[in-house]
Amino acid sequence: GQTSTAIPTDLTPNLIDLSDDVADVGECDYQLSGRPVCRRGDVESDRVIVVTGDSHARAWIPAFEQIAREAGYAAYYFVKQQCTAAFVDPGQLGTAEPWPECEDFHQWVVEQVAELEPELMVVATSPPPTGVYDDDGRLLRDNDDVIDNVEVGFDDMFAAYLPLVDRMVLLSDVPRLPEEPGACLAKRGAHLGDCMFPPTPWSELNRMVSEDAATRAGVPFVNPSPWLCADGLCPVVVGSTIAYRDRGHISAARAAELWAPLGVELGLLDKEKRQTTVVAAEPAP
C-alpha cells in the first residue's frame, strides 16, 4: 500500500525547486507599488472572469489560465499576498503592524470589477495570518474574535461584489498541512505513506466559515478538498506531482492539472472535459 510505496524519482516540480513553484502574475504583482491591470486568458474575448484573493487565489492561476483559454474568457487576477479577500483589516505578516494597504487594495478591486462587469467572479482566500484589527484599532488574535471579524468581512465582501457581477463563486481554501511537504519528502528513508497528513483543524474551521458566509449570500462554492485529499488524509504526492509547495499552498503544477474539474465545477466546461486530468487525490499505485 501507500505506506511503504517509494517516493517517485520523477517528481514534478523537482523537490529542489518546490518553494519556487509559484504562479506567474506577470506585470501585475500587487506586492509592488503599482496597480497595473493585466488582461490574460483569451485576451480577444469580450467575456470576462475576475479572480480575487490572496496568495491562495494566485496559486490557482495555472488552472484559470487554461479554463479561460478553453472556455473563451479574458481573465484578470486581482491577487495580493496576505491580503485576505474578506473585507477585514489584517495585520502585516511578521510584524502584525496595521496594514491599510490591504483595505486600499479591496477598494481598488471593487472599482476594477465595477468597470469590467465580469460574467464570473471567483474568490479564493485563506484566513488572515496575523490576526485582524477591529474598528477601534485593536489587534485581535484570539481565534474566536478573528472568526467573528472574518464572518462580517465575508458578508461585506459578498455584498460589495454581488451587484457588480453576473455570477460569483467561492473557491474554498485548500486544506492546510501540519508539516512542510518538502521537508517530509526529503527525509532519509521516507515513503509516500509518511507524507500523507490530515488537514489542520484551523484550516477546516476557516473553510466552513467562508462556505457558511457564501451560503448566507446565496453564492455557490467549490470545495477543492476531494482533488487533494481522500479518507481524511492529504498526500503530498499525487501520481508523481507534488501537490503542495508548502503547508498552505497548492503547487502551480498541481493547479495546472486541475483545470478541467475546476472548469466543470464552475460551469464553464462540459463534463466530458473532466476525464482529461487526474481528478481525485488517489494514492499512487
C-alpha positions, 0 to 999 in steps of 0.5 A, spaced: 500 500 500 501 507 500 505 506 506 511 503 504 510 505 496 517 509 494 517 516 493 517 517 485 524 519 482 520 523 477 517 528 481 514 534 478 516 540 480 523 537 482 523 537 490 529 542 489 525 547 486 518 546 490 518 553 494 519 556 487 513 553 484 509 559 484 504 562 479 506 567 474 502 574 475 506 577 470 506 585 470 501 585 475 504 583 482 500 587 487 506 586 492 509 592 488 507 599 488 503 599 482 496 597 480 497 595 473 491 591 470 493 585 466 488 582 461 490 574 460 486 568 458 483 569 451 485 576 451 480 577 444 474 575 448 469 580 450 467 575 456 470 576 462 472 572 469 475 576 475 479 572 480 480 575 487 484 573 493 490 572 496 496 568 495 491 562 495 487 565 489 494 566 485 496 559 486 490 557 482 492 561 476 495 555 472 488 552 472 484 559 470 489 560 465 487 554 461 479 554 463 479 561 460 483 559 454 478 553 453 472 556 455 473 563 451 474 568 457 479 574 458 481 573 465 484 578 470 487 576 477 486 581 482 491 577 487 495 580 493 499 576 498 496 576 505 491 580 503 485 576 505 479 577 500 474 578 506 473 585 507 477 585 514 483 589 516 489 584 517 495 585 520 502 585 516 505 578 516 511 578 521 510 584 524 502 584 525 503 592 524 496 595 521 496 594 514 491 599 510 494 597 504 490 591 504 483 595 505 486 600 499 487 594 495 479 591 496 477 598 494 481 598 488 478 591 486 471 593 487 472 599 482 476 594 477 470 589 477 465 595 477 468 597 470 469 590 467 462 587 469 465 580 469 460 574 467 464 570 473 467 572 479 471 567 483 474 568 490 479 564 493 482 566 500 485 563 506 484 566 513 488 572 515 495 570 518 496 575 523 490 576 526 485 582 524 484 589 527 477 591 529 474 598 528 477 601 534 484 599 532 485 593 536 489 587 534 485 581 535 488 574 535 484 570 539 481 565 534 474 566 536 474 574 535 478 573 528 472 568 526 467 573 528 471 579 524 472 574 518 464 572 518 462 580 517 468 581 512 465 575 508 458 578 508 461 585 506 465 582 501 459 578 498 455 584 498 460 589 495 461 584 489 454 581 488 451 587 484 457 588 480 457 581 477 453 576 473 455 570 477 460 569 483 463 563 486 467 561 492 473 557 491 474 554 498 481 554 501 485 548 500 486 544 506 492 546 510 498 541 512 501 540 519 508 539 516 512 542 510 511 537 504 518 538 502 521 537 508 517 530 509 519 528 502 526 529 503 527 525 509 532 519 509 528 513 508 521 516 507 515 513 503 509 516 500 505 513 506 509 518 511 507 524 507 500 523 507 497 528 513 490 530 515 488 537 514 489 542 520 483 543 524 484 551 523 484 550 516 477 546 516 474 551 521 476 557 516 473 553 510 466 552 513 466 559 515 467 562 508 462 556 505 457 558 511 458 566 509 457 564 501 451 560 503 448 566 507 449 570 500 446 565 496 453 564 492 455 557 490 462 554 492 467 549 490 470 545 495 477 543 492 478 538 498 476 531 494 482 533 488 487 533 494 485 529 499 481 522 500 479 518 507 481 524 511 488 524 509 492 529 504 498 526 500 503 530 498 504 526 492 499 525 487 501 520 481 508 523 481 506 531 482 507 534 488 501 537 490 503 542 495 509 547 495 508 548 502 503 547 508 498 552 505 499 552 498 497 548 492 503 547 487 502 551 480 503 544 477 498 541 481 493 547 479 495 546 472 492 539 472 486 541 475 483 545 470 478 541 467 474 539 474 475 546 476 472 548 469 466 543 470 465 545 477 464 552 475 460 551 469 464 553 464 466 546 461 462 540 459 463 534 463 466 530 458 472 535 459 473 532 466 476 525 464 482 529 461 486 530 468 487 526 474 481 528 478 481 525 485 487 525 490 488 517 489 494 514 492 499 512 487 499 505 485 
